[in-house]
């Protein structure tokens, strides 16, 4: 579907033109129409499918018409992590380029008092869109720094990850500050029972959109090493001795393991940094900067960076621990082989994790190639997970929690935009001149 086939406003379409965005992704094509119609939406799709644009574009389109109070917070977007909040804010700046009168602020913890005061001032002046982590927003609410009584859009991004991180009570508490009439949009990569219960509590007669978790990209060379837990660190060291590591992410199951592994690799003279929730915001920003700029070769991380963070040129992903389920496996190894490039993924499978890895193989519908333990480290355990995908249809099913009927997509729209595919831009003046002419530096008149 083309973005011009949707009822998005002209300034939003202009921004998409500038960014050379033409075709929608499946989640965008199905989610944008019902959001524009004012319906609550529950969307289930894995990371990397364009969910951020699926809610930002229709919200910006609605706000662009000036039908919302100029002195109020009109949209609240909840994010599980600071990194994702920053990324959403960056995407928002691009999509709202031709909407200079729409303001936003990202609100998250781990920074100094000056930043806190800046957040407070921006919210009290009526930022249109607030992007926040639950804990930080609760802090501002408890001190009376923010008024949510006129919010029109309440959005939960990566809802399953927020619940995994223990933010369920915070989200319900924040929801109590919202007005009775507002639109709620929830996106999640998975649909466990706790997400269903949260949706029942927060959403009213939602349009449900479910895209099954896709298989990993064909260009990812997937391998598994059956080993004992005590062999894992030495296996990684041997791998890196055989081939110099560049652009590598290692995922661990806990922050303690991330810290210990990073220390062990650093002592072995590998250029390595750890990324986990115990770091301050400044430390996390520094780690991500060093890795993105290739000043660090190896990033050892918990799942905090598995979802929602754009790092496109990863050559190798190592699962130090087997992910909990197929969805997490796909999210993790999906960090590599992006934008048409190739990449590799290695999973270290200990005895206790063999059943989980068998489930992943069933989901993949094939057996993952097994690699040998380096001879200097001895033998590993036997792998009793004889592939049974051919004897069962389970290998062709989506993981538990992602199956179900596709939600109906809302039809029609409010017809406020008249541009269609093939139309010329409304104004051929340079961008800076367009921006000045459109708003004259001022917000358009709005209904109070």
C-alpha positions in Angstrom: 0.0 0.0 0.0 1.2 3.5 -0.8 1.1 6.2 1.9 -0.9 8.3 -0.5 -3.7 5.8 -0.3 -4.1 6.7 3.4 -5.8 9.9 4.7 -2.7 11.4 6.1 -2.4 15.2 6.2 -0.3 17.1 3.6 2.5 18.1 6.0 3.0 14.5 7.0 3.0 13.4 3.4 5.6 16.1 2.6 7.9 14.7 5.3 7.5 11.2 3.9 8.4 12.6 0.5 11.5 14.2 1.9 12.5 10.9 3.5 11.7 8.9 0.3 9.2 6.8 2.1 6.6 5.4 -0.4 5.2 2.0 0.5 3.8 1.1 3.9 4.8 -2.0 5.8 1.9 -4.4 6.6 1.5 -3.1 10.2 1.4 0.5 8.9 -1.1 -0.3 6.2 -3.4 -2.0 8.7 -3.0 0.2 11.8 -3.1 3.7 10.3 -6.7 3.7 9.0 -8.4 2.7 12.3 -6.2 5.1 14.3 -7.2 7.9 12.0 -10.8 6.9 12.6 -10.4 7.3 16.4 -10.5 3.6 17.2 -8.5 1.9 20.0 -5.9 -0.4 18.4 -4.1 -3.5 19.6 -1.3 -4.4 17.3 1.0 -7.4 17.5 4.0 -7.5 15.3 7.7 -8.1 15.8 10.4 -5.5 16.1 11.6 -4.0 12.8 8.2 -4.0 11.1 7.6 -0.2 11.3 5.4 0.0 14.4 6.8 3.4 15.4 5.6 5.0 12.2 2.3 3.1 12.4 1.3 5.3 15.4 3.4 8.4 14.9 2.1 9.2 11.4 -1.7 9.1 12.2 -1.2 11.0 15.5 0.8 13.8 13.8 -1.7 13.9 11.0 -4.5 14.4 13.5 -2.6 17.1 15.5 -1.7 18.9 12.3 -5.3 20.0 11.7 -5.3 22.1 14.9 -8.3 20.6 16.5 -6.6 20.0 19.8 -5.9 22.4 22.7 -2.7 24.4 22.2 -1.8 24.6 25.9 -2.3 20.9 26.7 -0.4 17.6 26.4 -2.3 15.8 23.7 -0.4 12.6 23.3 1.6 10.4 25.8 3.8 7.6 24.4 5.1 5.1 26.9 8.4 3.3 26.2 10.1 0.6 28.3 13.6 2.0 28.0 15.4 5.3 27.7 17.1 4.2 24.4 13.7 3.4 22.8 12.3 6.7 24.1 15.2 8.6 22.4 14.7 6.7 19.2 11.0 7.5 19.1 11.8 11.1 19.7 14.3 11.1 16.8 11.7 9.5 14.5 9.2 12.1 15.6 11.5 14.9 14.6 11.8 13.6 11.1 8.0 12.9 10.6 7.1 16.4 12.0 9.6 18.4 10.0 6.8 20.3 8.3 4.9 20.8 11.5 7.1 23.2 13.5 4.2 24.2 15.8 3.9 20.6 17.2 6.3 20.2 20.2 7.5 17.2 22.0 9.7 16.1 24.9 11.4 12.9 25.8 11.1 12.1 29.5 13.4 9.4 31.0 15.5 8.7 34.1 19.2 8.4 34.6 20.1 12.0 34.1 20.9 15.1 36.2 18.7 17.6 37.9 19.1 20.1 35.0 17.5 17.7 32.6 14.7 17.0 35.1 13.9 20.7 35.3 13.9 21.0 31.5 11.4 18.1 31.3 9.2 19.8 33.9 9.2 23.1 32.1 8.4 21.6 28.7 5.5 19.6 30.1 4.1 22.6 32.0 4.2 24.7 28.9 2.1 22.1 27.1 4.3 20.0 24.9 1.9 18.3 22.4 3.6 14.9 22.7 5.4 13.4 25.7 7.5 10.3 25.2 8.3 8.8 28.6 9.5 5.8 30.5 7.0 4.7 33.2 9.1 5.4 36.3 10.1 8.9 35.2 6.5 9.8 34.3 5.3 8.6 37.7 7.9 10.8 39.3 6.6 13.9 37.5 3.0 13.0 38.2 3.6 12.5 41.9 5.1 16.0 42.1 2.4 17.6 40.1 4.7 18.5 37.2 2.4 17.3 34.5 -1.3 17.5 33.7 -2.7 14.5 31.7 -6.4 15.6 32.0 -6.7 16.6 28.4 -4.7 13.8 26.7 -6.3 12.5 23.5 -3.8 9.7 22.6 -2.3 7.2 25.0 0.2 4.9 23.3 2.0 1.9 24.7 5.0 0.8 22.7 6.7 -2.6 23.3 4.0 -3.3 25.9 5.2 -6.9 26.5 8.7 -5.6 27.4 7.3 -3.1 29.8 5.4 -5.8 31.6 8.5 -8.0 31.6 10.4 -5.2 33.3 7.7 -4.9 36.0 6.0 -1.7 34.9 2.4 -3.1 35.0 1.4 -1.2 38.1 3.0 2.0 36.9 1.1 1.9 33.6 -2.2 1.3 35.4 -1.4 4.2 37.8 -0.6 6.5 34.9 -3.9 5.5 33.2 -5.8 6.9 36.2 -4.6 10.4 35.4 -6.1 10.3 31.8 -9.5 11.7 30.9 -12.4 9.2 30.5 -12.5 9.8 26.8 -9.2 9.2 25.0 -7.8 6.9 22.3 -5.5 4.1 23.4 -3.1 2.4 21.1 -1.0 -0.6 22.2 1.7 -2.3 20.3 3.5 -5.5 21.4 5.8 -8.0 19.9 4.1 -10.9 21.6 0.6 -11.6 23.0 1.0 -13.4 26.3 -2.0 -13.6 28.7 -0.8 -10.6 30.8 -0.9 -8.4 27.7 -4.5 -9.6 27.0 -5.5 -8.7 30.5 -3.8 -5.2 30.2 -5.6 -4.7 26.9 -9.0 -5.6 28.4 -8.3 -3.0 31.2 -7.1 -0.1 29.0 -8.7 -0.5 25.6 -12.3 -0.2 24.5 -13.5 -2.4 21.7 -10.1 -2.3 20.0 -9.3 -3.2 16.4 -6.9 -6.1 16.7 -4.0 -6.4 14.2 -1.8 -9.5 14.4 1.1 -10.2 12.2 2.7 -13.6 12.8 6.3 -13.7 13.9 8.3 -14.2 10.7 11.2 -16.6 10.3 14.7 -15.1 10.5 16.2 -13.6 7.3 17.6 -16.3 5.0 20.9 -14.5 4.9 21.5 -15.2 8.6 23.8 -18.2 8.9 22.4 -19.8 12.1 24.5 -22.2 14.1 24.4 -23.8 17.6 27.1 -25.1 19.9 26.0 -27.8 22.3 28.2 -27.3 25.4 28.4 -27.3 29.2 27.7 -24.0 30.9 31.3 -23.8 32.2 32.6 -24.0 28.6 30.8 -21.0 27.2 33.2 -18.2 28.0 36.2 -20.2 26.7 34.3 -21.1 23.5 33.7 -17.4 22.8 37.4 -16.6 23.4 38.5 -19.3 21.0 36.1 -18.0 18.4 37.5 -14.5 18.7 41.1 -15.8 18.6 40.4 -17.6 15.3 38.8 -14.5 13.8 39.1 -11.0 15.0 35.6 -9.8 16.3 34.1 -6.8 14.6 30.5 -5.5 15.1 29.5 -8.3 17.5 26.6 -8.4 20.0 26.5 -11.1 22.7 23.2 -11.5 24.4 23.1 -12.8 28.0 20.1 -13.8 30.1 21.0 -11.5 33.0 22.9 -8.3 33.8 25.2 -10.3 36.2 26.3 -12.5 33.3 26.7 -9.5 31.0 29.0 -7.8 33.6 31.1 -11.0 34.2 31.5 -11.9 30.6 32.5 -8.3 29.6 35.1 -8.3 32.3 36.4 -11.8 31.3 36.7 -10.7 27.6 38.4 -7.4 28.5 41.0 -9.3 30.6 41.6 -11.4 27.5 42.4 -8.1 25.6 39.3 -8.0 23.5 37.7 -4.6 22.8 34.5 -5.1 24.7 31.8 -3.1 26.6 28.8 -4.2 28.6 25.3 -2.7 28.3 22.7 -3.3 31.0 20.2 -1.6 33.3 22.6 -0.8 36.1 24.4 1.7 34.0 23.5 5.4 34.3 22.1 7.2 31.3 25.4 8.9 30.6 27.2 5.5 30.7 24.7 3.9 28.5 24.9 6.7 25.9 28.7 6.4 25.9 28.6 2.6 25.4 26.2 2.9 22.5 28.2 5.7 21.0 31.4 3.8 21.1 29.8 0.7 19.6 27.9 2.6 16.9 31.1 4.4 15.9 33.1 1.1 15.8 35.4 2.2 18.7 34.1 -0.9 20.5 34.2 -4.3 18.7 32.0 -6.3 21.1 28.8 -5.3 22.9 27.7 -7.7 25.7 24.1 -6.9 26.5 20.9 -8.0 28.1 17.7 -7.9 26.1 17.5 -4.2 26.7 19.0 -3.7 23.2 17.3 -6.7 21.5 14.2 -4.7 20.6 13.6 -1.3 19.2 17.2 -0.1 18.9 18.6 0.5 15.3 22.1 -0.9 14.8 22.2 -2.0 11.2 25.7 -3.3 10.5 26.1 -6.2 13.0 28.1 -9.1 11.5 27.7 -11.6 14.4 25.1 -12.2 17.1 26.0 -14.7 19.9 23.3 -16.0 22.3 25.3 -16.7 25.4 22.0 -18.1 26.8 19.2 -19.6 24.8 16.3 -17.0 24.5 13.1 -17.8 26.4 11.1 -18.4 23.2 11.1 -18.2 19.4 10.0 -14.5 19.4 13.0 -13.5 21.5 15.3 -15.6 19.3 14.1 -13.9 16.2 14.4 -10.4 17.8 18.0 -11.1 18.9 19.4 -12.6 15.8 17.5 -10.1 13.7 20.2 -7.5 14.7 22.3 -9.0 11.9 21.8 -9.5 8.2 19.9 -6.2 7.9 19.4 -4.0 4.8 20.3 -6.9 2.5 23.6 -7.7 4.2 24.7 -11.1 5.5 25.5 -12.1 9.0 25.9 -15.0 11.4 24.2 -16.1 14.7 25.6 -18.6 17.1 23.6 -19.9 20.1 25.4 -21.6 23.0 23.1 -24.4 24.2 23.8 -25.9 27.7 22.2 -29.1 29.0 19.4 -27.3 30.8 18.6 -25.1 27.8 18.2 -27.9 25.3 14.4 -28.2 25.6 14.0 -24.4 24.9 16.3 -24.7 21.8 14.3 -27.7 20.6 11.2 -25.5 20.7 13.0 -22.8 18.6 14.0 -25.4 16.0 10.4 -26.5 15.8 9.3 -23.0 15.2 12.0 -22.5 12.5 10.8 -25.7 10.9 14.3 -27.1 10.5 17.3 -28.2 12.5 20.0 -25.5 13.1 23.5 -26.4 12.0 25.6 -27.7 14.9 29.2 -26.5 15.3 31.9 -28.4 17.1 33.4 -27.3 20.4 37.1 -26.3 19.9 39.2 -29.4 20.4 41.2 -27.8 23.2 38.1 -27.5 25.4 37.1 -31.2 25.4 33.8 -32.6 24.5 30.3 -31.2 25.3 27.1 -33.0 26.3 25.1 -35.1 23.9 22.2 -33.3 22.2 19.1 -35.4 22.6 16.9 -32.9 20.7 16.5 -35.0 17.6 14.7 -32.8 15.2 11.0 -33.7 15.1 9.6 -30.9 13.0 8.9 -33.3 10.1 6.6 -35.4 12.3 4.5 -32.6 13.5 2.8 -29.5 12.1 4.0 -27.5 15.1 7.0 -26.3 13.1 4.7 -24.4 10.7 2.7 -22.6 13.4 3.3 -19.2 14.9 4.6 -19.3 18.5 2.0 -19.4 21.2 0.3 -16.1 21.8 0.7 -14.9 18.2 -2.1 -17.0 16.6 -5.6 -15.8 16.0 -7.8 -14.0 13.5 -6.5 -10.9 11.9 -8.2 -7.8 13.2 -10.4 -5.9 10.8 -8.9 -2.8 9.3 -11.0 0.3 9.6 -12.4 1.6 6.3 -12.6 5.2 5.0 -11.4 8.3 6.7 -12.3 11.9 7.5 -11.2 13.1 4.1 -9.2 16.0 5.5 -6.3 15.4 3.0 -6.9 15.6 -0.7 -3.4 14.6 -1.9 -3.2 11.3 -3.7 -0.5 9.2 -5.3 1.1 11.1 -8.2 0.2 14.6 -7.0 2.8 17.3 -7.1 3.9 18.7 -3.7 1.7 21.5 -2.6 4.6 24.0 -2.6 7.7 23.9 -4.7 9.5 26.5 -2.7 12.7 25.5 -0.7 11.9 23.6 2.5 12.9 26.5 4.8 10.6 28.9 2.9 7.7 26.4 3.0 8.0 26.0 6.7 7.8 29.8 7.2 4.9 30.3 4.8 2.8 27.5 6.3 2.7 28.5 9.9 4.4 31.9 9.8 6.2 30.7 12.9 2.9 30.3 14.8 0.7 27.4 15.7 -2.6 27.3 13.7 -5.8 28.3 15.5 -7.1 25.4 17.6 -10.3 24.7 19.4 -9.7 25.2 23.1 
